[in-house]
Amino acid sequence: MSFFDNKVILVTGGTGSFGKKFIYTLLNEHNAAKIIVYSRDELKQHEMRQNGFNSPLLRYFIGDVRDRERLNRALHGVDIVIHSAALKQVGACEYNPHEAIKTNIDGTSNVIEAAIDMGVKRVLALSTDKAVNPINLYGATKLAAEKLVVQSNAYAANGVTRLSCVRYGNVVGSRGSVVPVFFEQRKKGKVTITDERMTRFWLTLEQGVQFVMKSVEQMQGGEVFVPKIPSMIMPDLAKAVAPEAEVEIIGIRPGEKLHEVLISEDEARSTVELDDFYVVQPAQTLWFGHTWEQRGAKLPDNYRYASDNNTDWLSIEDLKKIISPIEKEHFGNK
């Protein structure tokens, strides 16, 4: 029996790349009682229905995470919330800072407050490696969202609600990722990368969904779950997507890092390592989320889990295998 069987599950940002894959997996591999798609775009909800997401288990709620009253209505009777709604384009967040704050910070706060008030049992929020030592507004808003989720367990402790986060790197082929950009650039015979030294963590949508499901099942409240995932260098990705194309170096853009970090040296002091993931335990010791040390190992001093010091790397051939199904499904074979 699956942990998700007979549960009512709501996904904020349910029409996004992650949301659709998560819901598809729930429908095909689990026996949820009801799945609620919560998003603000009626066209994307209509397109989901047209593309086969028309199960009688599905409910489509038009609503924004900025709207607390609408969240209260949508969360009535819900057992689990997967909070994936966000403004995530770095450039758009830089240009529209107030909007990014309203969605990523205020919206997360609304989800938390509504979940506690409505008696939701588990809330898992999606974060990003850009939240660690952030240098752009998107990363800063996701760091603030993480803090909100983790620390909210302190005043949810007397109730049933538990809240945790997952934090991972770039998702192959997700909306707004570099892979679709490279596919378009390939048509003109030239792809652009900002710096040939740049490295990134990499995982597939399927890996992200499975990690979130595993984290929901295991969470106690207050943890940040971090998967062990491979790194890649940008020139290798360019060669995997467009081996015949010219590669142009255009320079690092504002808000970009050469390398991303999933666990900082300071966080490592409260982090536990398990076989295929890490758990950043909450800094506060007044409540729960601190029994992971009985299952895993503490990290050594000055440990840093970054995309440039990773022990697991994707080769060009590895990248080709990952990209191939995405190319066939979304971009054709050209």
C-alpha positions as CSV (number, residue, x, y, z in Angstrom):
1,M,0.0,0.0,0.0
2,S,1.3,3.4,-1.0
3,F,1.7,6.2,1.5
4,F,-0.5,8.4,-0.9
5,D,-3.3,5.9,-1.1
6,N,-6.7,7.3,0.1
7,K,-5.1,10.8,0.6
8,V,-6.4,14.1,-0.6
9,I,-3.4,15.9,-2.2
10,L,-3.2,19.5,-3.5
11,V,-0.4,20.7,-5.7
12,T,0.2,24.4,-6.0
13,G,1.6,25.3,-9.4
14,G,0.0,22.1,-10.6
15,T,0.1,23.0,-14.3
16,G,3.9,23.5,-14.3
17,S,6.5,21.0,-15.4
18,F,6.9,19.4,-12.0
19,G,3.3,19.6,-11.1
20,K,2.1,17.7,-14.2
21,K,4.7,15.0,-13.8
22,F,3.9,14.6,-10.1
23,I,0.2,14.4,-10.8
24,Y,0.8,12.0,-13.7
25,T,2.7,9.7,-11.3
26,L,0.0,9.9,-8.6
27,L,-2.6,8.9,-11.1
28,N,-0.7,6.0,-12.6
29,E,1.2,4.6,-9.7
30,H,-0.9,5.4,-6.6
31,N,-4.5,5.4,-5.4
32,A,-5.1,8.9,-4.1
33,A,-8.6,9.8,-3.0
34,K,-8.5,13.1,-4.7
35,I,-5.9,15.3,-6.4
36,I,-6.4,19.1,-6.6
37,V,-4.6,21.2,-9.2
38,Y,-4.2,24.7,-7.8
39,S,-3.0,27.3,-10.3
40,R,-3.9,30.7,-11.6
41,D,-3.9,30.1,-15.4
42,E,-7.2,28.7,-16.8
43,L,-5.6,28.1,-20.2
44,K,-3.0,25.8,-18.7
45,Q,-5.6,23.9,-16.8
46,H,-7.7,23.5,-20.0
47,E,-4.6,22.2,-21.8
48,M,-4.0,19.7,-19.0
49,R,-7.5,18.4,-19.5
50,Q,-7.0,18.2,-23.3
51,N,-3.8,16.3,-22.8
52,G,-5.3,13.5,-20.9
53,F,-5.4,14.8,-17.3
54,N,-9.2,14.3,-17.1
55,S,-9.4,11.6,-14.4
56,P,-12.5,11.8,-12.1
57,L,-10.0,12.1,-9.2
58,L,-8.8,15.5,-10.4
59,R,-10.2,18.8,-9.3
60,Y,-9.1,22.0,-11.0
61,F,-9.0,25.1,-8.7
62,I,-8.2,28.5,-10.3
63,G,-6.4,30.4,-7.6
64,D,-3.2,32.3,-6.7
65,V,-1.0,31.5,-3.7
66,R,-1.2,35.2,-3.1
67,D,-4.9,34.8,-2.2
68,R,-5.2,33.5,1.3
69,E,-9.0,33.2,1.3
70,R,-8.9,31.1,-1.9
71,L,-6.3,28.8,-0.3
72,N,-8.4,28.3,2.7
73,R,-11.2,27.1,0.5
74,A,-9.0,24.9,-1.6
75,L,-7.3,23.3,1.4
76,H,-10.5,22.1,3.1
77,G,-10.2,18.4,3.7
78,V,-6.7,18.2,2.2
79,D,-4.1,15.8,3.7
80,I,-1.0,16.7,1.8
81,V,0.2,19.9,0.1
82,I,3.0,19.9,-2.4
83,H,4.0,23.6,-2.8
84,S,5.6,24.1,-6.2
85,A,4.1,27.4,-7.3
86,A,6.8,30.0,-7.8
87,L,8.2,32.7,-10.1
88,K,11.5,31.1,-11.0
89,Q,13.0,32.9,-14.0
90,V,16.1,34.7,-12.6
91,G,15.8,37.6,-15.0
92,A,12.1,38.1,-14.6
93,C,12.5,38.1,-10.8
94,E,15.3,40.7,-11.0
95,Y,13.2,43.0,-13.2
96,N,10.0,42.5,-11.2
97,P,11.2,42.2,-7.6
98,H,7.9,43.0,-5.9
99,E,6.1,40.4,-7.9
100,A,8.7,37.7,-7.0
101,I,8.4,38.6,-3.3
102,K,4.6,38.5,-3.4
103,T,4.5,35.0,-5.0
104,N,7.6,33.3,-3.6
105,I,7.6,34.7,-0.1
106,D,4.1,36.0,0.7
107,G,2.6,33.2,-1.3
108,T,4.5,30.6,0.7
109,S,3.5,32.3,3.9
110,N,-0.2,32.1,2.8
111,V,0.2,28.4,2.0
112,I,1.7,27.7,5.5
113,E,-1.0,29.7,7.4
114,A,-3.8,28.2,5.4
115,A,-2.5,24.7,5.9
116,I,-2.1,25.1,9.6
117,D,-5.6,26.6,9.9
118,M,-7.2,23.9,7.8
119,G,-5.5,21.0,9.5
120,V,-3.4,19.8,6.6
121,K,-1.1,17.1,7.9
122,R,2.0,17.5,5.6
123,V,3.3,20.4,3.6
124,L,6.4,19.9,1.4
125,A,7.8,23.0,-0.4
126,L,10.1,22.8,-3.4
127,S,13.3,24.9,-3.2
128,T,16.4,25.3,-5.2
129,D,20.2,25.3,-5.0
130,K,20.0,29.0,-5.7
131,A,18.7,29.5,-2.2
132,V,22.1,28.7,-0.7
133,N,24.3,31.8,-0.5
134,P,22.0,33.6,-2.9
135,I,23.3,36.3,-5.2
136,N,20.0,36.9,-7.1
137,L,16.5,37.8,-6.0
138,Y,15.0,34.5,-7.0
139,G,17.5,32.7,-4.7
140,A,16.9,35.2,-1.9
141,T,13.1,34.7,-2.1
142,K,13.5,30.9,-2.0
143,L,15.8,31.1,1.0
144,A,13.2,33.2,2.7
145,A,10.5,30.7,1.7
146,E,12.7,27.9,3.2
147,K,13.0,29.7,6.5
148,L,9.3,30.3,6.6
149,V,8.5,26.6,6.1
150,V,11.1,25.3,8.5
151,Q,10.4,27.7,11.3
152,S,6.7,27.5,11.0
153,N,6.9,24.1,12.7
154,A,7.6,25.9,15.9
155,Y,4.0,27.3,16.1
156,A,2.4,24.3,14.3
157,A,3.8,21.9,16.9
158,N,0.6,21.7,19.0
159,G,-1.4,20.8,15.9
160,V,-1.3,18.1,13.2
161,T,0.6,20.1,10.5
162,R,4.2,19.3,9.7
163,L,6.2,21.3,7.1
164,S,9.4,20.5,5.3
165,C,11.4,21.4,2.1
166,V,13.2,19.6,-0.7
167,R,16.1,21.4,-2.3
168,Y,17.7,20.3,-5.6
169,G,19.4,21.6,-8.8
170,N,18.4,22.1,-12.4
171,V,15.7,19.9,-13.8
172,V,16.4,18.6,-17.4
173,G,13.9,20.0,-19.9
174,S,11.7,21.8,-17.4
175,R,9.9,25.0,-18.5
176,G,12.5,27.8,-18.8
177,S,15.6,25.5,-18.6
178,V,18.6,25.8,-20.8
179,V,17.9,22.6,-22.8
180,P,14.9,24.0,-24.8
181,V,17.0,27.1,-25.5
182,F,19.9,25.0,-26.9
183,F,17.4,23.1,-29.1
184,E,16.2,26.4,-30.6
185,Q,19.7,27.7,-31.0
186,R,20.9,24.5,-32.7
187,K,18.6,25.3,-35.6
188,K,20.9,28.3,-36.4
189,G,24.1,26.5,-35.9
190,K,25.3,28.3,-32.8
191,V,24.7,27.8,-29.1
192,T,25.6,30.3,-26.4
193,I,27.0,29.6,-22.9
194,T,28.0,32.2,-20.4
195,D,31.2,30.6,-19.1
196,E,33.0,27.4,-20.1
197,R,33.9,26.8,-16.5
198,M,30.3,26.8,-15.3
199,T,29.0,23.6,-13.5
200,R,25.5,22.7,-12.5
201,F,23.6,20.0,-10.5
202,W,21.4,18.0,-12.8
203,L,18.4,15.7,-12.4
204,T,15.4,14.6,-14.4
205,L,11.7,15.4,-13.7
206,E,11.1,11.8,-12.8
207,Q,14.0,11.8,-10.3
208,G,12.6,15.1,-8.8
209,V,9.1,13.6,-8.4
210,Q,10.3,10.4,-6.8
211,F,12.5,12.3,-4.4
212,V,9.6,14.5,-3.4
213,M,7.4,11.5,-2.8
214,K,10.0,9.8,-0.7
215,S,10.5,13.0,1.3
216,V,6.8,13.5,2.0
217,E,6.6,9.9,3.3
218,Q,9.7,10.3,5.6
219,M,9.4,13.9,6.8
220,Q,8.9,14.7,10.5
221,G,8.8,18.5,10.1
222,G,11.5,21.1,9.8
223,E,13.9,19.2,7.5
224,V,15.4,20.3,4.2
225,F,15.9,17.2,2.1
226,V,18.7,17.3,-0.5
227,P,19.3,14.5,-3.0
228,K,22.6,13.2,-4.1
229,I,22.7,14.1,-7.8
230,P,25.3,14.4,-10.5
231,S,27.0,17.5,-11.8
232,M,27.8,18.5,-15.4
233,I,29.7,21.2,-17.1
234,M,28.0,23.5,-19.6
235,P,30.2,22.9,-22.6
236,D,29.4,19.2,-22.3
237,L,25.7,19.9,-22.3
238,A,26.2,22.1,-25.4
239,K,28.0,19.2,-27.2
240,A,25.4,16.7,-26.2
241,V,22.5,18.8,-27.6
242,A,24.3,20.3,-30.6
243,P,27.5,18.5,-31.4
244,E,27.9,20.2,-34.8
245,A,27.1,23.7,-33.6
246,E,29.5,26.5,-32.9
247,V,29.7,27.4,-29.2
248,E,29.9,31.1,-28.3
249,I,31.0,32.3,-24.9
250,I,28.9,35.4,-24.0
251,G,29.9,36.1,-20.3
252,I,28.2,35.5,-17.0
253,R,24.9,37.3,-16.7
254,P,23.8,39.3,-13.6
255,G,22.7,36.9,-10.9
256,E,24.5,33.9,-12.2
257,K,27.1,31.8,-10.3
258,L,30.0,29.8,-11.8
259,H,29.0,26.9,-9.4
260,E,25.9,26.1,-7.4
261,V,25.8,24.9,-3.8
262,L,23.3,22.5,-2.3
263,I,24.7,22.4,1.3
264,S,26.9,25.2,2.6
265,E,29.7,24.7,5.2
266,D,27.5,26.3,7.9
267,E,24.5,24.1,7.1
268,A,26.8,21.0,7.1
269,R,27.1,21.2,10.9
270,S,23.4,20.2,11.3
271,T,23.2,17.9,8.3
272,V,23.0,14.1,8.2
273,E,24.2,12.0,5.3
274,L,22.2,8.9,4.2
275,D,22.8,6.5,1.3
276,D,21.3,8.7,-1.5
277,F,20.3,11.9,0.2
278,Y,21.1,14.5,2.9
279,V,18.9,15.9,5.6
280,V,19.5,19.4,6.8
281,Q,18.1,19.3,10.3
282,P,16.3,22.4,11.8
283,A,18.7,24.6,13.8
284,Q,16.1,24.9,16.6
285,T,16.0,22.1,19.1
286,L,12.7,22.9,20.7
287,W,10.6,20.6,18.5
288,F,10.9,17.7,16.1
289,G,13.0,16.7,13.1
290,H,16.2,15.7,15.0
291,T,16.1,11.9,14.9
292,W,17.9,11.6,11.6
293,E,21.3,11.2,13.4
294,Q,20.1,7.8,14.5
295,R,19.8,6.7,10.8
296,G,22.8,8.5,9.1
297,A,26.2,10.0,9.7
298,K,27.1,13.6,10.6
299,L,29.1,15.5,8.0
300,P,32.8,16.4,8.6
301,D,33.8,20.0,9.5
302,N,33.9,22.4,6.5
303,Y,32.0,20.0,4.3
304,R,30.4,21.7,1.2
305,Y,28.2,20.0,-1.3
306,A,28.7,22.0,-4.5
307,S,28.4,21.4,-8.2
308,D,32.2,21.8,-8.7
309,N,33.4,19.4,-5.9
310,N,30.9,16.7,-6.6
311,T,32.1,13.1,-6.9
312,D,29.4,12.2,-9.5
313,W,29.7,13.7,-13.0
314,L,27.7,13.2,-16.2
315,S,29.6,12.6,-19.4
316,I,28.5,13.8,-22.8
317,E,27.1,10.3,-23.5
318,D,25.2,10.4,-20.2
319,L,23.7,13.7,-21.1
320,K,22.7,12.5,-24.6
321,K,20.8,9.6,-23.0
322,I,19.0,11.9,-20.6
323,I,18.1,14.5,-23.3
324,S,17.0,12.0,-26.0
325,P,13.5,11.2,-24.7
326,I,12.9,14.9,-23.9
327,E,13.9,15.8,-27.5
328,K,11.6,13.1,-29.0
329,E,8.6,14.1,-26.8
330,H,8.7,17.8,-27.0
331,F,11.0,18.9,-29.8
332,G,10.9,16.3,-32.5
333,N,14.0,14.6,-33.9
334,K,15.5,17.6,-35.8
